[in-house]
């Protein structure tokens, strides 16, 4: 049984530490399995093809089960199957860690259909479905597959949700590092909500990929919280 495998890997001190990082999850729902061990288990279960029932057992009781679920999905090699499993799972994702850990390798070779899914996910009212769409956009479309229009996807989102706004800021900070000339006008023209605007500048200034000259310019673009 998969749950028994997880409890066999339990690390109580790690569970206590990790509980502080994901306050939205009750501490009693955290077994305490470290991510490298979860990755190894996910690969083992995928290789042995003994995970199908587990993926259908939603909702899971434990945070570690959700982490494992996302990591198994990330191993799936068929694009359509992977998408189907993601869309079944996303409504049950309830924290940033599970959301951000999912990173299917098959996405790298299916950029054209994937961008349409990203547009849908990013418009979701479910916090972590929206965040997942933006995270995948950031991971796959700011380099060789970049198009200026992709910056409109996060810029169009106006949310009261911390974990959505933090991802938008992370996205634009990364965009500034990789696509400076295209991303900068979004700050110069105040296209982002105030908190997200200033958080983008903060995160960009923490990046080693941003030059000192660029950081000075970003500093001049900070907005007053009294706006």
C-alpha positions as CSV (number, residue, x, y, z in Angstrom):
1,X,0.0,0.0,0.0
2,X,1.4,3.4,-1.0
3,X,0.5,5.1,2.3
4,X,2.5,2.5,4.2
5,X,5.5,3.2,1.9
6,X,5.2,6.9,2.8
7,X,5.0,6.2,6.6
8,X,8.1,4.0,6.3
9,X,9.9,7.1,5.1
10,X,8.6,9.4,7.8
11,X,11.0,12.0,9.3
12,X,9.3,13.6,12.3
13,X,11.7,16.6,12.6
14,X,11.3,17.3,8.9
15,X,7.5,17.2,9.2
16,X,7.7,19.8,12.1
17,X,10.0,22.0,10.0
18,X,7.9,21.7,6.8
19,X,4.6,22.4,8.6
20,X,5.9,26.0,9.2
21,X,6.4,26.5,5.4
22,X,2.9,25.4,4.4
23,X,0.5,26.9,7.1
24,X,-2.5,26.1,5.0
25,X,-2.0,22.4,5.7
26,X,-2.8,21.0,9.1
27,X,0.3,19.6,10.8
28,X,-1.3,16.3,11.5
29,X,-1.7,15.8,7.7
30,X,2.1,16.0,7.1
31,X,3.9,12.7,7.3
32,X,7.3,14.2,6.8
33,X,8.8,12.5,3.7
34,X,11.7,14.5,2.1
35,X,11.2,15.5,-1.5
36,X,14.2,13.5,-2.9
37,X,12.6,10.3,-1.4
38,X,9.2,11.2,-2.8
39,X,10.8,11.6,-6.3
40,X,12.5,8.2,-6.0
41,X,9.2,6.6,-4.9
42,X,7.3,8.3,-7.7
43,X,9.8,7.0,-10.3
44,X,9.6,3.5,-8.8
45,X,5.8,3.5,-8.8
46,X,5.6,4.8,-12.4
47,X,8.2,2.3,-13.6
48,X,6.3,-0.6,-12.0
49,X,2.9,0.8,-13.2
50,X,1.3,0.4,-9.8
51,X,0.0,3.9,-9.3
52,X,-3.3,4.0,-11.2
53,X,-5.6,3.4,-8.3
54,X,-3.7,5.8,-6.2
55,X,-4.2,8.6,-8.7
56,X,-8.0,8.0,-8.5
57,X,-8.1,8.1,-4.7
58,X,-9.0,11.8,-4.4
59,X,-9.0,13.6,-2.1
60,X,-5.9,12.3,-0.4
61,X,-5.6,12.6,3.4
62,X,-2.0,13.5,3.7
63,X,0.1,16.3,2.2
64,X,2.8,13.8,1.3
65,X,0.3,11.8,-0.7
66,X,-0.5,15.0,-2.7
67,X,3.2,15.6,-3.3
68,X,3.7,12.0,-4.5
69,X,0.6,12.3,-6.7
70,X,2.0,15.4,-8.4
71,X,5.4,13.8,-8.8
72,X,3.9,10.7,-10.4
73,X,2.0,12.9,-12.9
74,X,5.3,14.6,-13.7
75,X,6.7,11.2,-14.8
76,X,3.9,10.5,-17.3
77,X,5.3,10.4,-20.9
78,X,2.0,10.6,-22.9
79,X,0.9,14.3,-23.2
80,X,-2.9,13.7,-23.4
81,X,-2.8,11.3,-20.4
82,X,-0.7,13.7,-18.4
83,X,-3.1,16.6,-19.1
84,X,-6.1,14.4,-18.1
85,X,-4.4,13.5,-14.8
86,X,-3.4,17.1,-14.1
87,X,-6.9,18.4,-14.7
88,X,-8.4,15.7,-12.4
89,X,-5.9,16.6,-9.7
90,X,-5.7,20.4,-9.8
91,X,-9.0,21.0,-8.0
92,X,-7.6,19.1,-5.0
93,X,-4.3,21.0,-4.8
94,X,-4.4,23.1,-1.7
95,X,-0.9,24.5,-1.2
96,X,1.9,26.1,-3.1
97,X,4.4,23.3,-2.5
98,X,2.4,20.6,-4.3
99,X,1.5,23.1,-7.0
100,X,5.1,24.2,-7.7
101,X,6.6,20.7,-7.5
102,X,4.6,19.4,-10.5
103,X,6.7,19.8,-13.6
104,X,5.9,17.2,-16.3
105,X,8.8,16.6,-18.6
106,X,6.4,15.9,-21.5
107,X,5.5,19.6,-21.6
108,X,8.9,20.4,-23.2
109,X,7.8,18.8,-26.5
110,X,4.2,20.0,-26.6
111,X,4.5,23.7,-26.4
112,X,1.7,24.5,-28.9
113,X,-1.2,22.7,-27.3
114,X,0.2,23.5,-23.8
115,X,-0.1,27.3,-24.2
116,X,-3.8,27.0,-24.7
117,X,-4.1,25.0,-21.5
118,X,-2.1,27.6,-19.7
119,X,-4.5,30.3,-20.9
120,X,-7.4,28.3,-19.4
121,X,-5.7,27.4,-16.1
122,X,-4.5,30.9,-15.5
123,X,-8.0,32.2,-15.7
124,X,-9.3,29.8,-13.0
125,X,-10.8,31.1,-9.8
126,X,-9.1,28.2,-8.0
127,X,-5.9,29.6,-6.5
128,X,-3.6,26.8,-7.3
129,X,-4.9,26.0,-10.7
130,X,-4.2,29.6,-11.6
131,X,-0.8,29.5,-10.0
132,X,0.1,26.3,-11.8
133,X,-0.8,27.8,-15.1
134,X,1.5,30.8,-14.4
135,X,4.3,28.6,-13.1
136,X,4.3,26.5,-16.3
137,X,4.2,29.6,-18.4
138,X,7.2,31.0,-16.5
139,X,9.1,27.6,-16.8
140,X,8.6,27.0,-20.5
141,X,7.8,30.3,-22.4
142,X,10.4,32.9,-21.3
143,X,13.3,31.5,-23.4
144,X,13.3,30.2,-27.0
145,X,9.5,29.9,-27.1
146,X,8.9,33.4,-25.8
147,X,6.4,35.7,-27.5
148,X,5.6,39.2,-26.1
149,X,1.9,38.4,-26.0
150,X,2.5,35.8,-23.3
151,X,3.2,38.6,-20.7
152,X,-0.4,39.6,-21.1
153,X,-1.5,36.3,-19.5
154,X,-0.3,37.2,-16.0
155,X,-0.8,41.0,-16.5
156,X,-4.5,40.4,-17.0
157,X,-5.0,38.7,-13.7
158,X,-6.2,40.9,-10.8
159,X,-6.5,38.8,-7.7
160,X,-6.8,39.2,-3.9
161,X,-5.0,35.8,-3.4
162,X,-1.5,36.0,-2.0
163,X,-0.3,32.9,-3.7
164,X,-1.5,34.1,-7.1
165,X,0.0,37.5,-6.8
166,X,3.3,36.1,-5.5
167,X,3.5,33.9,-8.6
168,X,2.7,36.9,-10.9
169,X,5.6,38.8,-9.2
170,X,7.9,35.8,-9.6
171,X,6.9,35.5,-13.2
172,X,7.6,39.2,-14.0
173,X,10.9,39.2,-12.0
174,X,12.0,36.2,-14.1
175,X,10.8,37.9,-17.3
176,X,12.9,41.0,-16.4
177,X,15.9,38.7,-16.1
178,X,15.2,37.0,-19.4
179,X,13.2,39.4,-21.6
180,X,14.1,42.8,-20.1
181,X,13.1,45.1,-22.9
182,X,9.7,43.5,-23.3
183,X,8.9,43.1,-19.6
184,X,10.1,46.5,-18.3
185,X,7.1,48.5,-19.8
186,X,4.7,46.5,-17.6
187,X,6.3,48.3,-14.7
188,X,6.9,51.6,-16.4
189,X,3.2,51.8,-17.3
190,X,1.9,50.4,-14.0
191,X,0.3,47.5,-15.6
192,X,0.4,45.4,-12.4
193,X,-1.5,45.8,-9.2
194,X,0.4,47.9,-6.6
195,X,1.5,45.0,-4.3
196,X,2.5,42.8,-7.2
197,X,4.3,45.7,-8.9
198,X,6.5,46.4,-5.8
199,X,7.0,42.7,-5.1
200,X,8.2,42.2,-8.7
201,X,10.8,44.9,-8.2
202,X,11.9,43.4,-4.9
203,X,12.3,39.9,-6.4
204,X,14.1,41.2,-9.5
205,X,16.6,43.1,-7.4
206,X,17.4,39.9,-5.6
207,X,18.4,38.2,-8.8
208,X,22.0,37.8,-9.9
209,X,20.8,38.0,-13.5
210,X,19.8,41.7,-13.1
211,X,22.6,44.2,-13.5
212,X,23.3,46.9,-11.0
213,X,22.2,49.5,-13.5
214,X,19.0,47.7,-14.1
215,X,18.4,47.5,-10.3
216,X,18.8,51.2,-10.0
217,X,16.2,51.8,-12.7
218,X,13.8,49.3,-11.0
219,X,14.3,51.1,-7.7
220,X,13.1,54.3,-9.3
221,X,9.9,52.6,-10.4
222,X,8.7,51.6,-6.9
223,X,5.2,52.8,-6.2
224,X,3.9,54.4,-3.0
225,X,1.7,52.2,-0.9
226,X,-0.6,55.3,-0.5
227,X,-1.8,55.0,-4.1
